[in-house]
């Protein structure tokens, strides 16, 4: 059983090492000035989608340079800039300059992953959210990505690590003009974006729950090394989701308390619903973590029981052969005067006696449930 625990520990250690390497490779060196940007290697080139809308109309355009962005930022209507990809420093810097972003905000946007949080600046509110995407792989079924939001007086900026479809439902609602989205302020748009991100959590947790049920059936029927690896990956994802959900819930609670500005009282009513979803997700994660820990205990117990069964059979077989070995040893001694050596029927009777003795012992052990099916 120690070998299985070592395998589980090695699997978790490799995953934690990959995660620490991902965090460290795009962090500024120790002692760097605040706001230093260090882009991740191989980051996707930014794709900028700009949307300007009013209660009467809607316009969407893909932005390619700073001049085009400045011309698109007209005083009429509200503006939503969605940046997909963080792989170009110049693009991020002219976006930050155009909207007056604090250097620390740009640093938090680029240095992923960040802890979900909510911070207030002079004329903007900065939020970090973590979105989940279902991959379905046995080794790593859930993918985590960061979405950063900046709420201004007349605009909302969203920054994603790469091209993603998590915010497409909000874009579609703006295009259709249904609901309150066009007629509301930028704080309602931030609510809609957060709601789209958090809504992805529950279907993923449902899929994790189904996978837990599948693993529960397999852990009782056939515990294998592959099963242990899948269970370790599932526990790692549950821990990662818990690490995302709890601070996300606190950030939403800070918005509801009014610790930061920019969120009106009418929008807080809707934010309470998003907060409730976070609480529900957090409770489900805790339940699933307990189930996963229980499955791991069941797995270890099943392996121990299988080992005990093997040792029991080997012990019983050894016990059957101990008296036979004793008898063979007695008649195998090389003494000159042994009365049974000259007896005509001695050899056959010894074999008969050994077979009868082995059969009696086998029947006794089987009756006691030590061999074959256990007694009720």
Helices and strands as residue ranges (DSSP letters): H 2-24, E 47-53, E 58-63, H 66-72, E 78-84, H 89-99, H 103-110, E 117-120, E 125-134, E 142-151, E 155-160, H 168-176, H 186-221, H 225-257, H 265-331, G 339-342, H 346-367
